[in-house]
Amino acid sequence: MSDDQGGADYGFCGNDLIRTPHLDAMRSRGGLMTRFYVSPVCAPTRASLMTGRYNYRTRCIDTYIGRAMMDSQEVTIAECLRDAGYRTGIYGKWHLGDNYPLRAMDQGFEDSLVHRGGGIGQPSDPVGAEGKYTNPVLIRNGKETAMQGYCTDIYFDAAMEFIDASVKADQSFFTYVATNAPHGPFHDVPPELYEQYSKVDFSPIMVGKLNDKRRKSENDKLARIAAMITNIDDNVGRLFDRLDRLGVAENTIVVYMNDNGPNTMRYVGNMRGMKTHVDDGGIRSPLIVHWPAAVKAGMASDVMCAHIDVMPTLLDACDVALPTDRKIDGQSLLPLLTGKATEAPVRQFVFQSHRGDEPQAFHHFALHEHPWKLVHPSGFGRERMSGPAKLELYNLQDDPRQQNELSAERPEIASRLKDSYQRWFEDVSTTRASNYAPPRIVVGTDHEPETVLTRQDWRHKKGGPWAGNSNGFWLLNARAATSFDVELIFKQGHPAGTAVVSIGGTQKEVPIPAGAVRGTRTTITIPEGNQKLSVDVDFDGDIQGPHQVILTRR
């Protein structure tokens, strides 16, 4: 799964400016679900992909400041396949929690090579490796590890090594390659491909009126995005070559998708919208399934389906049972993919994501029941909508670009779908007690003796969530009272100051030398149970938080 690649950034989708020959070949040799939906942003899609459940059931509701952490009691596809005898590995982006017990390695993946947070170039980067797509520092089975090469190449190399070892050991394998490309920042892209694409005029796929200066900037950005996408495509080609050489391509299922709409306003086929939008351009992806042993080349289905269906489909194909102790929202697509069925019962899907500690009913959602779409595009970036929802109704079969709003003409359909949405929202919001309470980071265990706390998972309380002078706190749990060495990490260029470290009713004051990035240390004891850790830093009267905090069990 790629990150921020749009649903039409493929040659087989009619895009002749971004080269994807290996994905085009994968599509021609495999099957395609043409009406496949995802969430408008990445972490919610990943939670649904891993669990077969709507992300609001999993506590993962947003992409940062503690809202992207998935409840550790969720059962993932990796856990199901591991327990069925498969070797399991993840390479790239997890984005569902960076600390125990929320990491991929705690959620069923036996081999893990990932970056922290939502992407490289964010506040969760290891200190000294910020923004490095080339020669990054990644987290290998819980340890910061310096790597050589371009990040996407590294992920595929590690995945193929894992597959090689699995085949050599005569073991089945589940390999999840989730690139952070073509997500920004765009400063570090494959140079040879960028050189090629820098000569391309991307104006045919740009959306909106742009002045000359903006058009030039946008063209350069698209050249960088295209370079990252073609680099992914090259690696897909390498992966298929490896499967062929190992002799396992015939009966290995390879799935490809993107996590949300494109990260710029650009070509999305006969739709409208981009990443964060609940219009179709923000929530559509092709789903390619390559499985020569069971899926005929060129197979295509326009039955509506979604990310929640991937786990049930793959477990069905592998004859592995779904969890029976919880509601699974998805359904298996295997009969459609294998030709045993050509139609399916009409289903309803809901896609909703917006900022905030808790979802708000009717805020930035879309409900789909083919051919109908009931939508309220109230804005992903707003934590709360103001006033009553102004619902829009479209017939996507006749009007895929959503140009003809029909709620006044078809009020009975709008009313019925509104009622369906209300039932859905109530259902997913009451999955468990305190349904939207954030998961806690567990500290002091043998699973993670050193815990790196970053702004990715703090609960924000002041300033812009990731701004330099913002502040927040971390929600922790200690299984027993434990003593820790504490290191406070700061960005460069700050004045001298004082930090107050607070937890469990105890405060410690720590002097901070001017300009110190690392080396400011103290010790604390974290009492048993649920605790809140805050670090209030006074720089010339401006109270803010640290860049990161490292807790090391003593």
MARFI-375345 format. One record per residue (C-alpha): residue in three letters; x, y, z. Coordinates in steps of 0.001 Angstrom, whole numbers, plus 500000, padded with zeros to 6 digits. Each point is the difference from the previous one (the first is absolute). Layout:
<sites>
ALAXYZ...
</sites>
This chain:
<sites>
MET500000500000500000SER501373503365498955ASP499515503208501969ASP498148502940498383GLN500125498512496512GLY496691500993498443GLY497445497592498611ALA500856501000496426ASP503819500195500216TYR500266496879497835GLY500374499412496301PHE497122497520499976CYS497772502755501461GLY500662502276497027ASN502937501974501394ASP502596500161497244LEU502393502382501808ILE500925497859503026ARG501640496763498884THR498832496806501755PRO500796497191497523HIS500400497260502639LEU496733500884501736ASP498319500159496597ALA501313496494499302MET498895498827503441ARG496514501249499229SER499913498267496591ARG501142496694501532GLY497713500283503026GLY496606501179501189LEU498755503508500711MET497301501254502332THR499139503270498287ARG497658501417502661PHE502249499636503037TYR499939502566502818VAL502376501044502769SER499982502700502685PRO500879503615499118VAL503225499873502052CYS502579497364500730ALA499874498680503588PRO496239499275499873THR500498498021496786ARG502822498027501638ALA497908499152503064SER497177498715497788LEU502427498091497775MET501585498255502987THR496751499117501819GLY497142499743497475ARG498191502531502194TYR499047503633499700ASN502785502016501567TYR497622501656502482ARG499736496596501689THR503783499889500503ARG500632503362501749CYS502010501140496934ILE498132503121498861ASP502608502397498594THR503621500126498886TYR501949501612502870ILE500202501275503629GLY498904496709501499ARG496973499547497764ALA501619497491497627MET500720497409502701MET498070496756499490ASP498718498107503017SER502366497137500796GLN497043497646500514GLU499134500183496298VAL500758496780498119THR501969500602496818ILE500299497999496816ALA503642499447500952GLU498983498384503295CYS497490497754498245LEU502505498851497379ARG502846499628502498ASP497825497777502169ALA499160497954496887GLY503695499303499345TYR500948502851497669ARG503196501997500460THR499047503686500230GLY502011503085499108ILE499355503739499575TYR502184502424498081GLY499374503757499922LYS497071501817501598TRP497990498704502960HIS498544503264501394LEU497865498359502706GLY502255500563503016ASP503758500327500569ASN500333498506503478TYR499121496802501855PRO497383498486499815LEU498916501803496834ARG502881499293497615ALA499733497744496965MET502339497572501774ASP497467499822502851GLN497092499491497604GLY501021496836498195PHE503009500936497865GLU502988497793500756ASP502389502048497853SER499641503771499995LEU501916502742498170VAL498023503225500277HIS500234503729500501ARG498286501713502896GLY496853502100499805GLY498238500917496803GLY503047500417497828ILE503672500827499742GLY500488503744500497GLN497691500292503012PRO500762500669503719SER500242496274500700ASP503178499643497889PRO503033498669501884VAL502209502866501147GLY502637500811497386ALA498153498242497172GLU497179502463499460GLY498418499908496548LYS502400497462498512TYR498339497966497263THR503503499038498871ASN502108498188502609PRO497247500254502644VAL500080498806503581LEU497160497486500289ILE498648497891502846ARG500993496366499512ASN498218497697502438GLY499885502815502549LYS503548501351499557GLU501069503159498178THR502088498775497067ALA501935502041497436MET499212498815496479GLN501628500585496625GLY498030500835496863TYR496693501568499067CYS497165499185502400THR497671498292497488ASP502861497861498672ILE500920499080503580TYR496455498841500798PHE499791497785496918ASP503507498625500549ALA499105499017503566ALA496671498522498898MET501692497882497334GLU502609498777502489PHE497130498984502276ILE498250498197497139ASP503243498260498988ALA500483498700503532SER496367498879500223VAL500141498049496740LYS503346498459500981ALA498404498858503275ASP496940498713498094GLN497725502341501951SER497087502078498787PHE500443503724500451PHE498016503206500419THR501974503051498940TYR498621503527500436VAL501947502620498034ALA498643503455500795THR502090502737498439ASN500061503558501365ALA500401501170496391PRO498649502023498287HIS499096501803503259GLY501854503266500579PRO502422501531500722PHE501138500033496393HIS503612501097500422ASP501540496537499755VAL498862497925497005PRO501731497532497629PRO502350502331498067GLU500021498281496600LEU496228499776499865TYR499641503582501181GLU502357501119497254GLN497781498266497442TYR496731501331501405SER501313503554500453LYS499774500318496206VAL496306498982499905ASP497144502499499753PHE497483498876502638SER497444502713499274PRO497566497473498393ILE499485498323503403MET499995503142502169VAL496620501051501378GLY499035503632500601LYS501167503348498659LEU503634500719500763ASN502140503037499230ASP503347499485498275LYS502024499958503220ARG497683497542501697ARG499815497838496880LYS503791499735499883SER500139499030503682GLU497185497488499575ASN501711498484496950ASP503160499418502025LYS498005498428502841LEU498233497659497567ALA503349499050498456ARG501187498963503453ILE496798498106500767ALA500157498250496626ALA503628499000500654MET498978498383503287ILE497063498184498391THR502087498614497139ASN502615498918502544ILE497272498037501815ASP498965498519496669ASP503598498955499262ASN500091498221503353VAL496722498225499248GLY501730498698496875ARG502958498824502071LEU497639498249502409PHE498283498055497223ASP503386499035498546ARG500968498606503398LEU496762498042500382ASP500547498546496521ARG503577498978500794LEU498853498385503242GLY497314498103498113VAL497136501240502183ALA498330502653497808GLU497155497725498900ASN498542499456503455THR501085503179501789ILE497299502656500398VAL501345503500499311VAL497704502929500780TYR500625503666499148MET498087503085501145ASN500493503584501147ASP498911501314503389ASN498028503112499004GLY499633502560497227PRO502919501923498459ASN502059502468502021THR499400502813497480MET497019501115497962ARG500720497931496909TYR498417497552497585VAL497604497553501677GLY498247498639496931ASN496277500715499825MET499807501073503656ARG500738503096502063GLY502006500498503170MET503367499188501596LYS501468498710503260THR497906500983503079HIS496887500474497828VAL496958497728500334ASP499155500586496350ASP500856496953497917GLY503394501289498885GLY501104499977503638ILE498819496489500883ARG500470497819496911SER502793497610499182PRO500390497169497552LEU500309496614501681ILE502187497719497882VAL500082496330500959HIS502600497866498191TRP499530496279500628PRO500468497931496815ALA498911496778501719ALA496509501340500708VAL499353503433498426LYS499727500177496211ALA502126502534498164GLY498045503129499173MET497193499269502466ALA498121503146501081SER497058500684502292ASP498186503257500697VAL498342498706503175MET500504502585502745CYS502484498924502663ALA502416501563502458HIS503107499698502162ILE498015498088502648ASP499621497156497470VAL503714499316499478MET500597498036503215PRO496882497786499572THR500949499372496360LEU503590498969500686LEU499101497838502988ASP497300498320497908ALA502514499326497239CYS502422498495502527ASP497269497992501760VAL500654501808503279ALA497097500857502298LEU499015503541500863PRO499858501001503681THR496631498996501437ASP500018502119503168ARG499392503351498276LYS498101501547497128ILE501833499846496690ASP498546502632497659GLY501601498716496813GLN499047497089497770SER502011497667497817LEU500331500996496343LEU501367496583499095PRO496885498793498108LEU500142503115497810LEU503732499726499391THR499876496310499092GLY496917500293497782LYS497748497924502256ALA497758503078500262THR499501502984497723GLU497623501967502206ALA499694500671503725PRO497278501316502303VAL499792503779500262ARG502040501200502971GLN500465503305501771PHE503419501458500808VAL500872503067502051PHE503247501960499802GLN500605502718502586SER503133501665501312HIS500726503427501446ARG502209501648502588GLY499036499910503667ASP500172497736503012GLU496571498516499251PRO497966499636496796GLN496935502189499616ALA496875498578498402PHE499466501164496401HIS503364501808499899HIS502010499323496818PHE498522496658499003ALA498763498145496920LEU497528497128499981HIS499919497818496890GLU497281497667498831HIS500485499486496292PRO499103502039498067TRP499275502525502768LYS502443502154501928LEU498872502086502986VAL502801502357500963HIS500771502914502267PRO503426501361498985SER500319502284503021GLY503806499973500054PHE502550497544501374GLY502018502729501708ARG497181501240502205GLU499611498278503382ARG496319500932500214MET497487501073497387SER497849503028500699GLY496256499926499468PRO497882497182498598ALA501396497682497323LYS499112500947496427LEU499817496566498457GLU500553499433496281LEU498696497082497948TYR501488498756496732ASN499348497157497596LEU503533498835499237GLN498894497722497178ASP498692502985498023ASP502173502705501548PRO503408498735501166ARG501411503549500160GLN497271500992502488GLN498701502939498007ASN496237499478500428GLU498858500165503654LEU496718498088500437SER498894500286503637ALA497088502310499103GLU498910497747497127ARG500364496710501900PRO499269500879503653GLU498838496479500829ILE503406498562499083ALA501874502756501826SER497875499424503108ARG500451496216499910LEU503772500271499623LYS500169502615502756ASP498275497570502334SER502429497271498961TYR502932502270500774GLN498635500803503458ARG499690496283500804TRP503528499376498719PHE501489502839502057GLU498281498810503167ASP501149496439499340VAL503689500728499415SER500108502556502832THR498817497473502582THR502334497142499101ARG501541500157503498ALA499739502084503145SER501648503425499601ASN500195499210496313TYR502199502954499020ALA502268500048503046PRO503566499793498661PRO502107496883500559ARG502846500339502491ILE503692499372499499VAL501218497306502405VAL503448500765501431GLY502595498071501938THR499427496511498578ASP502503497617498461HIS498209500546496690GLU501287503587499821PRO502608500891502668GLU500656503316498193THR496927501995498973VAL500321502918497569LEU497085502418500469THR499380502371497098ARG497505502655499005GLN498330497410497774ASP498334498398503017TRP499736502791502557ARG496628501470500888HIS500261503548498782LYS499128502848502405LYS501527503233498682GLY501022501621496698GLY500014498405496584PRO500165496219500544TRP503476499669498526ALA501152503636500217GLY503340500596501696ASN498410501747502978SER497090497584500430ASN499483497834503038GLY498328496751500936PHE500156496999502296TRP500225496216499695LEU497537497487501441LEU501978497114501478ASN499433496823501953ALA502528498348502296ARG499373496375500920ALA502057500630503159ALA501714502995501567THR503184500421497965SER503010502329500047PHE501134501566496732ASP502840502050498642VAL498410502865498096GLU501634501797497086LEU498376503139498623ILE500561500672496277PHE499743503507498497LYS500287501555496573GLN503093502042499227GLY500317503719500677HIS498071500377503256PRO501077502261502894ALA500825498773503498GLY496940499003501972THR498425497801502617ALA497840496897499634VAL497524498715502560VAL499376496268499677SER496691498983501611ILE498497496561500590GLY497983498329502744GLY500009503083502225THR503789500334499807GLN501829502882498325LYS503656500367499108GLU501631503206498797VAL502776499571497446PRO502301502772498646ILE500419500047496212PRO503220501393498509ALA499613502309496992GLY500018498137496681ALA500120496519501563VAL498293497430497783ARG500800496932502089GLY501506499390503424THR497471501692502303ARG499246497247502495THR498280499208503270THR498450496987501719ILE496377499343500963THR497924497225501495ILE496745499298498188PRO497396498588502405GLU498002496911499128GLY496862500548497955ASN498782502634497581GLN502077503179500021LYS500411503271498089LEU503515501167499176SER500497503667499164VAL503159501999499405ASP499504503774500183VAL502993501883498645ASP500542503698500772PHE501977501751497277ASP500010503743500808GLY496481499828501399ASP498580497920497153ILE498760496696501441GLN500242497206497442GLY500712496310499700PRO503167498100499134HIS500632498538496562GLN500153496433501359VAL500445498199503326ILE501898496728500460LEU499142497842503014THR502534497265500794ARG499178497480502690ARG502671500049502701
</sites>
